[in-house]
Amino acid sequence: MDNRAAVEARRQADWKRGLRALTQVVASVVVLGAIYFLLPTNDRGPSSDAPWLLLELVLFAVVVAVQVPAIVKADHPILRAVVALGVLVPLYLFMFARLYLSGSLSSAGSFNESLDHVTALYFTVTVFATVGFGDIYAKTDSMRMLVTAQMIVNLIVVGAGIRVLISAARRGMEQKYGVEPGAGADDDLV
């Protein structure tokens, strides 16, 4: 009877951790979305978006740099890495959507149609997902370069970014349990 109670208690604790992680991701996406949709976008004129892109990428890198040690030190590193990914991807997408929105507002001919918040986010996600339906496309060289930059950074975010988070989770598992995930460790260490 004690074994069943222990298993049930562990299962409930796992569910609570999972729900807490899901709540963190949803809350982060809601906050980031609210900032994206509610923060006024000014028509900045024909100035370059490059400084904003660099600033936002540095901000993104700082968030990743803060997350990596937090993942390593977490009680449940794999879960923490999943939460970090669930926050970082929307942050990345909202950053580029904001740049596209700003570019469209500052120069009406930047895209084949004027972008609003929703279409800018839609365009960003289609570029990120490499779907590229072709219904919205960049028309000016500066916007084409920005889209090209997003494509290149997408490869880095998806490839290297996920690799960094996985490596941090592995290091955390090794420090906490003395083994790599899947190498004879308890199956539900998350």
C-alpha positions in Angstrom: 0.0 0.0 0.0 2.9 2.4 0.8 4.4 1.8 -2.7 1.1 2.7 -4.4 0.8 5.9 -2.3 4.4 6.9 -3.1 3.8 6.3 -6.8 0.6 8.3 -6.7 2.2 11.1 -4.7 5.1 11.2 -7.3 2.6 11.2 -10.2 0.7 14.2 -8.6 4.0 16.1 -8.1 4.9 15.5 -11.7 1.6 16.8 -12.9 1.9 19.9 -10.7 5.4 20.5 -12.1 4.1 20.1 -15.6 1.2 22.4 -15.0 3.4 25.0 -13.4 5.8 24.8 -16.4 2.9 25.1 -18.8 1.5 28.1 -16.8 4.9 29.8 -17.0 5.1 29.4 -20.8 1.5 30.5 -21.4 2.0 33.5 -19.0 5.2 34.5 -20.8 3.6 34.2 -24.2 0.6 36.3 -23.0 2.9 39.0 -21.6 5.1 39.1 -24.7 2.0 39.2 -26.9 0.5 42.0 -24.8 3.7 44.0 -25.1 3.8 43.3 -28.9 0.2 44.2 -29.5 -0.3 47.0 -27.0 3.0 48.9 -27.2 2.5 51.7 -29.7 4.6 51.5 -32.9 5.9 54.9 -34.1 6.5 55.8 -37.7 10.3 56.3 -37.4 10.8 57.4 -41.0 13.3 55.9 -43.3 15.9 55.1 -40.7 17.6 51.7 -40.6 16.2 48.8 -38.6 19.8 47.4 -38.2 20.4 49.0 -34.8 17.1 47.7 -33.5 17.8 44.2 -34.9 21.2 44.2 -33.2 19.8 45.4 -29.9 17.0 42.8 -29.9 19.4 40.0 -30.8 21.7 41.1 -28.0 18.7 41.1 -25.7 17.8 37.6 -26.9 21.4 36.4 -26.3 21.3 37.8 -22.8 18.1 35.9 -22.1 19.7 32.7 -23.4 22.8 33.4 -21.3 20.7 33.7 -18.2 18.7 30.6 -18.9 21.6 28.3 -19.5 23.0 28.4 -15.9 19.4 28.3 -14.6 18.8 25.1 -16.5 22.0 23.5 -15.2 21.1 24.4 -11.6 17.5 23.5 -11.8 16.0 20.6 -9.8 14.4 19.4 -13.1 16.8 20.6 -15.9 14.9 19.0 -18.8 11.7 20.7 -17.8 13.4 24.0 -17.2 15.0 23.7 -20.7 11.5 23.1 -22.2 10.1 26.1 -20.4 13.1 28.2 -21.6 12.5 27.1 -25.2 8.8 27.9 -24.8 9.6 31.4 -23.8 12.6 32.1 -26.1 10.9 31.1 -29.4 7.9 33.5 -28.9 10.3 36.2 -27.8 12.3 35.7 -31.0 9.2 35.7 -33.2 7.8 38.9 -31.6 11.1 40.6 -32.0 11.2 40.1 -35.8 7.5 40.8 -36.1 8.0 44.1 -34.5 10.9 44.9 -36.9 8.7 44.0 -39.9 5.8 46.0 -38.5 8.0 49.0 -38.0 9.6 48.7 -41.4 6.1 48.5 -43.1 4.9 51.6 -41.2 8.0 53.6 -42.0 8.0 52.8 -45.6 4.7 51.8 -47.3 6.4 50.0 -50.1 8.5 47.7 -48.0 6.1 44.8 -48.5 3.6 43.9 -51.2 0.9 44.9 -48.7 0.8 47.1 -45.6 1.5 45.1 -42.4 -0.4 45.4 -39.2 0.4 43.6 -36.0 -1.3 40.3 -37.1 0.1 40.2 -40.6 3.6 41.1 -39.4 3.5 38.2 -36.9 2.0 35.9 -39.5 4.8 36.8 -41.9 7.4 36.2 -39.2 6.1 32.8 -38.3 5.9 31.7 -42.0 9.5 32.7 -42.5 10.6 31.0 -39.2 8.7 27.8 -40.2 10.2 28.0 -43.7 6.7 27.8 -45.2 6.9 31.0 -47.1 3.4 31.0 -48.7 4.3 34.0 -50.9 1.1 35.9 -50.0 3.3 38.5 -48.2 6.8 39.3 -49.3 9.4 42.0 -49.0 9.8 44.4 -51.9 12.6 46.7 -50.8 16.3 45.7 -50.6 16.4 46.7 -46.9 13.4 44.5 -46.0 14.8 41.6 -48.1 18.0 41.9 -46.2 16.1 41.8 -42.9 14.2 38.7 -44.0 17.5 37.2 -45.1 19.0 38.0 -41.7 16.0 36.3 -40.0 16.4 33.2 -42.1 20.1 33.0 -41.1 19.4 33.7 -37.5 16.6 31.1 -37.6 19.2 28.4 -38.5 21.3 29.6 -35.6 18.3 29.7 -33.1 17.0 26.3 -34.2 20.3 24.6 -34.5 22.7 26.1 -32.0 20.1 27.5 -29.6 18.3 24.2 -29.1 21.7 22.5 -28.8 22.8 24.9 -26.1 19.6 24.3 -24.1 19.9 20.5 -24.5 23.5 20.6 -23.4 22.6 22.6 -20.4 19.9 20.2 -19.5 22.3 17.3 -19.8 24.9 19.0 -17.6 22.2 19.6 -15.1 21.2 16.0 -15.2 24.8 14.9 -14.8 25.4 17.2 -11.8 22.1 16.2 -10.1 22.0 12.5 -10.8 25.5 11.7 -11.9 24.3 10.2 -15.3 23.2 11.4 -18.7 19.5 11.3 -19.5 18.7 7.9 -21.0 21.9 6.3 -19.8 20.3 4.2 -17.1 18.8 7.1 -15.2 15.3 7.0 -13.8 12.9 7.6 -16.6 11.0 10.4 -15.1 13.7 12.7 -13.7 12.0 15.7 -15.3 
